[in-house]
Amino acid sequence: MVELVTRNFWWPGVTKEMKQYVEGCNACQHNKNRTEQPAGKLIPNSISEKPWTHILADFITKLPLAQGYDSILVVVDWLTKIVHFIPTTEKMLAEVLARLFRDNVWKLHGLPESII
């Protein structure tokens, strides 16, 4: 933009003033040219054929203490969208996490014991 202005006009500090103008102009900020390459084509995720083959697990932490628990383990099946909310504590060991998953999700849905 500075180049376009300086083709026909010039005064001391033109570059500095142009920069201040563009930074303060709402339309200029919204219509900036993108410097990165455009994203490629989106490829959808594959769809599971059986429930509980693809899951999502996450924690909700920093909750007020209730009955000795301060966190929630959230487990979601991608195919059926079944969600399990399992109360737990923030300072839990990996062994306890595996046991919670086995007892509250795995056995509840009758998944094969041979995989555990």
N, C-alpha and C positions, 0 to 999 in steps of 0.2 A: 504494500500500500504506500509505503514511503517513496518507493521508486516512481509510482504514478504521480504523486504530488510534486516530487523534485524534478520531473520532466519539464514542468511549466513554471514552477515557483521555487524560490529559495530565500531563506532568511536565516540569521544566526540561530542555532538551536532547533532547526526544523525537525530533525530526527527525534530529539528528546520530546518535543511537543506532540509529535505524531504518536509516539509510544504512549504518552500519558492519555491522549485522546482515545486511542484504541482500547487501552486497559479500563477506561471509565465508561466506555460505550457498551450498553447491554446487548444491542444487536450485533456488534462486532464480536463479542465474546461467544454468542450463540452460533454464529456463522463462520467460525474458524475452519480453515482447511485441516483435514486430518493428516497427520504425519505417518501414521502406521498403515500397514497393508490392510485392505478389507478382509474380514473373516471369510474363511472358506465355506463350502456348502455344509449345512448341518446334516449330521448323520444320526438318525434316531437310535436309541438304545435297543438292543435286542429284547424281545418279549419272552419272559420265562414261560416254559411249558407246564411246569409243575409248581405248586405253591411251596414256599420256604426254600427255594434254591437260590434266590437273590434277596438279601435282606439289607436293611439299613438299621444301624444302632447308634444312638447318641445319648448324651447325658444332659439333664437339666440340673444345674448345680446352684449353690448359694441360696437355697431355700431356707425358710425358718424351720427350726427343729420341730418335728412332729412325730411323736411316738418313737423317738430315737433315730429317725431318718432325716437327712438334710438334702437328698438328691433323688432324682428319678431316672432310671434307665428306660429309654424308649426304644422298642424294637418294632420295626415295620416290615411286613412282607410286601415286596414290590408288586406282585401279581394280584393278590386279593385285597391289599390295603388294610389287612388286619393289623391292629396296633396293640402292643402290650406295654403297659406302664408299670414298672416294677420299682417299688420303693427301695432305696439303698442309702449308703453313706458315701460321702465324698472321698474318704480315706479307705478305699476298698482295695484289696489285693486282687491280682489277676485270677488267682484260683477261685476266689469268692465270686468274681464276675462270671467265670465259666460255670460255676455251680448254679448261680442265679439263672443264667440262660438255659441250662439243661433242665432245671426244675420248673421254670415258669413258661418256657416256650417249647423246647424240644419235646419233652414228655407230654405236654398238654395237647400237642397236635399229632401225637403218635408217630413221630419220625423215627427211622430205624436206629437202634442202639449201636449197631456196628460202626457207625460213622463217628460216634463220640470219642 
